[in-house]
Amino acid sequence: MPQTLSAPAHSELIIKKSRFIGCVQPMADRASAQAAVDALWKQHPGAAHVCWALLAGGQSAAVDDGEPGGTAGRPMLDVLRHQDLEGVLATVVRYFGGVKLGAGGLVRAYTDSIAQALLTAPKIVLQRMATLQCMVPYALEGLLRREVEAAGAELLDVQHGSLVTVQLRLPQAQAGAFVQRINDQGQGRVGWIDSAA
């Protein structure tokens, strides 16, 4: 099952006098990743390179930032893929130490920086979520709210009209049982509206 990270994790390696500062962190999209990379340049103005890889669905990226093509971004992206991660940004800030590492040495350095950071990274399983929407009489609103809370679901929207319309999100695996429980307790007074899952 795909996983993501719940918090950033860091590593630091010194290889032939070059300093490699690695970081892996949760990241939703390419624009946010670019902002994080820009912030790293501000934090490390003397760095030679800030290479990065993003694994976020259709917005994935691998950037070598001046290192020889394919020696930094792509190997970092491969580490993320190998760990079955999604929604994760990997960055490595390199301070050049004066000794060239060669293509193989660079690939190892960037790969190891990310692999080391991932050793301590807190991982969480990504769950497919379902969005449900229903209409209930006012008398059932309290019951429905208690069931939403008990299921650990997220209440997205509540609208009060002639009936109460509630929109919520919960893990897809729990959706069927949740609907059944609400139907049983609502005794036929709950109307479900088809929503995009």
Order of alpha helices (4+ residues) and beta strands (2+ residues): beta-beta-beta-alpha-beta-beta-alpha-beta-alpha-beta-beta-alpha-beta-beta-alpha-beta
